[in-house]
Amino acid sequence: MRVVVLGAGLLGVTSAYYLQQLGHEVIVVDRHATPAAKARGMAIASASTGAVGPASAAPRRTKKLANFCGSIRRSISRLVDRAVGTPPKRGPLDHLVRLAAYSRKSARALRDEAGVAQGARTAGLMNLFTDAEAFRVRMAAAPYWSGLGCEERLLSVDEAISLEPALKAIRSKLVGATYSQEDPARDPAQFAASLVFLCRAAGVRFMTRHTVVSLKERDGRIDHVELLDGGGRPVSLRGQAYVLALGASSVPHAEDLGIDMPLRFVREYIVTMPIVDASLAPRIPLRDRQGKLRITRVDTPAGGQLKIQAVVRAGLDEESEPASDRFQAIVRRTAMLLPGVADATQASFETAMHAVSTNRLPMIGKTRLPNLFLNTAPGTRTWVHACGAGKSIARIVSGLRPELDFAFRRP
């Protein structure tokens, strides 16, 4: 069967690989000059013609999102509380943990069976707890999360400081930590390049510098896809099945076909400060559970920097406090966690808006059109679930039952 994969990001490329392994003829379409361009650091800004992304999707979703406000008033802090508390039965986090575990298993199989490089490891990811009750609940939930495949280790204060000496300054405030060697944010460039090579060697065809304009329905199925090539010329492409893997750009195409893809918008606050004492700076990426911050050390030609990120739901943010107050709160919290490490007077600030699914789960599975399938994760890091999502959608397209227990989309 000829399968057209729309989007050559990590999700699109892994989908293509597993589809080819199941015997399909696969064509992958992408607007960039090279497959997996973002993962490989080769992405360029969207062209002014034809490109559809989160920014252009946002105005179309504003009115519809307003109708969902009553049902999606959960804040990011509540999501974090669910992450560290006793998890609900079959809640979104259960599915994410299972998908991540299945993806790790699939990636390791690719490494062993096909020689795909895993990419450079980072030092892992450490979650810090400064609230005793939150850490107690996390410890109580450890057997449950371990049963789902979570590979985080629980750490005492001394163990956390031994692993990350930068935490010595807050020994009295720290109550515990968790640590994962497999950081989902690690650099996937080498993995992506290896997988693209295997796809090409197996006969997967990549149509780069082609922008998806629209998917055309006929008699209850997708008949063809209309594209624009690099020179702005129209191109028509037909297949027997189609996988929509364009990230947030999948949304307007799906909605044009009457397929609901509920989103909400979150705002990311990013603070960057130069490191003034490298000996005190963290070596391991940190996630501050109570402050809801992610702290990463970034080495640049100009010197080391601390990058601090915080994400809040856009509506709640606009209704509560101005950006300047939020930025200052981030700076203060960082100074408390890592005193004397960075120069706050030289801090730079920026914000970014992202569209994410309302339940934070990737959208994987079938649609009302029998030959159109979804494998998209608007606004989320895709490395952690790329292999599991790609392998699962390939089985679904092939009429096989997925190996994973997950909240797959159904018609």
N, C-alpha and C positions, 0 to 999 in steps of 0.2 A: 504494500500500500504506500502511496506517496503521501508523506506528511509534511506540511509546511509549518515550520516553527517561526513565529513572529517575535523577534527579539533575540539577540545573541549575547545577552548578559550571562552571568553564571547559571541562572535558572534555564535559559534557553539552550546554552551549550550542553549542560548535563542532560537536559531532556533529549537533545539531538543524539548524544552518545548512546544513551540507553535505548532510544527508539531504533537506532541503527543496529544495535546488538540484538534486537528482537526481529530483525530482518526487514525493516522498512527502508524505503527510499526517502531520504530526508533532505529538505532544503531549508536553510536558515536565513532569514531576512533581517538586516539591521542597518541603521542609518550611519553608523560609524564606519571608518575605513578598515577596521580590524575587529574580529570577533572578541568578545569579552574585553572590550576596550577599557571600561571603567576599572575592572579588576586588575588589568595590566598597566594602568596608569597612562593609557593612550586616548582617553576620551577627550573630545573637544566640545565646545559650547554648541547648543542646538542652532541649526540654521534657521533663518527667519521664515522659510517656507516649509510648510508641511509638518514640522516637528510638533508633537503634542506631548507635553510633560506636566508635572504637578502644577506649575504656575498657570498653565492654560486650562487645566482641569478644574482648578479651584473656583473660578467664577461660575462654572456650570453647576458645581455642587453646592454652592452657598445656600440657595433656597431649599434644596432637598435636605441638606444637613440640618437646617433649622428645624425641620419636622421631626428629626431624630433626637433633638436635644433632650427631650424628656427621658429617653431610654438609654442615653449614653453619657449621663452626667458624672460618671465615675472619673475621678481625677487620677493623675499618674501616681500620687501617693497611695491611693487605694490599691492600685495594681501592685505597687511594691509591698504593701501590707499583705496582699494575697500571696506574694512570692515567698515571704518569710513566715507566714502563718500556716495553719493547717489547711492544706489545699482542698477545694471543693471537689466532689466526685466528678471526674471527667470535665473539669473546667479547662479554659484555654491554656493555662500553664501546664496542665497534664499533657495536653496534645503537643505543646512546644517541646517539652522535655523528651517525650517519646520520639518526636521527629528529629531532634538533635542527636539523640542516641543512635537512631537508625542511620542518620547521615554519616556519623562518625564511622559506624560499622561499614557502610557502603564505600566511604572514602578509603578506609584501610584496605578493603578488598581491591579497589582500583590500584592502590599502591602495590599490593602484592601480586595481583594477577596481570595487570596491564602495564606496570612500571610507571604509573603516574606519580609525579613528585607531589608531596604534600605541601610544599611551600615552606618558607622559613618560619620556624617557631618563634613566637614571642616568649616572654617570661611567664605567660599565663595571665590569670585575672584573679585578683583578690577582692572579696567583698568585706568591707569593714562594718562592724556593729558597735555603736556607742550607746545603744539602749539595751539594758539587760533583759527586759521582758521579750523584746523582739528576737534576741539571740536564743533565749530559752525556747521559744516557740519553734525557731528554726531547727534547733537540736532535736526537739521532739518529733519534728516532721522528717528528719533525716532518713529513717528507714523507708518511709513512703517514697520519697524522691529517689532514693537509691534503687528501689524496686522498679521505678520507671526508666532507669538508665542514667540518672544524673551522676556525674563523676566528681562532683565537688567534695573536697575534704574539709571537715570541720577542724578548726584550729583554736587552740587556747591563745591567750594573750602572748605568752612567752613564745609559742610556736610561730605566731604571726610575726613577731618582732625578729625572731631568728631568720625567718624567710625574707622579711623586708625591714632592714634596720632603720629605714626612714621613719618608722612608727614609734621609735623609742621616746620621742618627745611627747607622745600622747598616751603613754602606758597607763596613766591613771584614769584616762577617759575611755580607753578601749576595753570592751568586754569580751571580744572574740572576733573570729573571722572565718570565712570559707575561702577555699582556694581551688581553682581549676587550672590544670596544665593546658588544656585545650581551649585557648581563648578564641571565641568565635570571630573576634575582630582582627585576627592575625592576617598578615599579608597573603592573599590568595593568588598572587601573580604567577608564580611558578606552576602551581596546580592548574590554573586556567590555561596557560600556554601549552602545557603537556596534553591537556584534554582536547584542546583545539587541534593539536598535531594528530592525535589519535583519530579524531573525527574526520579530518581531511584524508588521512591514510586509509580509512575505511570507506571512503566515498561520499561522506556528507558534503553537500554543496553549500557554500556560503555566498549569499548575495549581499555584499557590503555596499555602503553608500546608496542604499535604497530605503526610502522613507515610506512607512505604511500610511496610506491616505484613508482607505475605508475597506471594510469587509462587506461584500455584497451577498445578500440572502436571496434564495430562490427555492420555492417549493419546500420551505421548512428546513433548508440546509444552507451552509455557506457554499455559494457557487464559485466565487473567485475573490481574490484580493487585489485591490488597486494600489499601485505603488508609484512613486516618483524616483527615477534614478538620479545619479549625481549631477546630471546636466539638466534636471527639471523635466525630463521627458516621461510621459505616462507609460507604465508597464502593467500588464495584467498577468496574474499568476494563479494557476489552478492546482489543487491537490484533492485528495480524497478525505483528508482530515487536516485540521488546523489546531495548533497550540498557541494560545495567546500568552506571551511571556514578556510583555513590554513594561512591567512595573506599573507605576502610576499612569503611564500613557495607555495602559490597557483599558482604563476606566471609560473614557469617552467612546471608544470603539464598542465596548460591551454595551454601554447604555444606548447607543444608537440602534442596537439589535434587541433592545428590551430586556437585557440581562442586568439584574441589579447587582451592584458592587458597592455596598455601603462603606463610606469612608468618614473619617473625622480628620481634622487638621491639628497638628501639634507644632509648637514653636520651640526650636532649639536655641538655647543661649550658649554662646561659646566665648570663653575668656582665655586669653593667651598672655602669659607673663614670663619674662626672662628669668632663668634660674641664676641666682647669685652665689649659691654654694652647692656645687655639684655633689659634694660628699654627703649632703643631707637629702638630696633629691631621691625620689622613689625609683627603683629599677623595674618594679612590677606595676602594670596598669591597675589602678584602684577604683573600686566602686563604693562610694559612701552611701550605705543603705538609708541612714536617717537623714542625711542632707540631700539625698537624691542626686548626687554628683558622680560623674566619671572623670577621673584624673589620670592623665597620661603624660609621660615624659617624652618629649620630641627632640631629637638631636638634629640641628640644622647647621649649615656652614657658618652662620652667625653666632652659634652657640646653643646651649640647651635651653629649652622652654618647657613650661608646664601648660598643658592644654586641658581646660576644665569645661565639661559640657553638662548642661541640664536641659531636660525636656519637660514641657508642660502642655496641657491641652490649650489650644489657641484661644478658645472662647473664655475659659476660666482665667487665663493670663490677662486678657484684655479687660476683664471685669474686676480684677483684684488690684494689682500694683503696677506702677510704671516700670518700664524696662530698666531705667537707671537704678531703681531700688533693688530690682532682682539681681542686676549685675553686682551691686555692692554687697548684697547678701552672699553671693557666690564667692567674692573675694574674701569676705570675713570668714566664711566657713573654711575656705582653703587655708587661710592663715592659721586658723585654730588647729587644723589637722596636720599641717606641715609648716610649723613656724620657722621663719628665717630662710626658707628655701627660695622664694621668688620675690621679685621686686614689684609690688602692687602699684607703685607710682608709674610704672611703664606698661601697665596692662592695656591690652587692646580688646575691643568688644565687637561682637557681631552676632547676628541672629539669622536663622534660616527657617523657612516654613516647609513642613513635610505633610503629605497626605498618607494616612495609614488606615488599614482596615479597622473597623470599629471594635473588633475583638482581638486585634493584634495578631491574628493567625494568617499565614499565607493562604491564598485562595487557590486551591488545587482540586481539580476534578472536572465533572461534566457540566454542561449547560443545557438549556432547553433545546438547543440545536444539536442533533445527534453527532455531527461531525466537527463540533467546535469544543475545545477543552481549554481549561485555565491552568496556568502555573505561574502565578504572579504574587509578589509580596510588596505592595506599595510602601515605600518609606522605611523598610526594615533592612537590617544587615542580612544578606542572603547567604554568606559563606556557611553559617552554622547549619543550614538545612538544604543547601543546594543539591547535594547528591541524593539525599532521601526524597526530596521533592521530584527531582528529575527521574529517578528510578520508578517512583510511584506513578507519575503521570504517563510514563511510557507503558507501564502495565495496563493502566486504565484505557489508554488509546487502543491498545492491542486486544482489549476485551478480556484481560486477565484480572484476577482479584489482587489488589495491593497486598503486600506482605505486612504492611504497617497498620496498626489500629490508630486511625486519625480521623478528624472531622473533615473528610473530603466533601467537596461541593457535589450536590446532586441536582438533577433537573427540577 
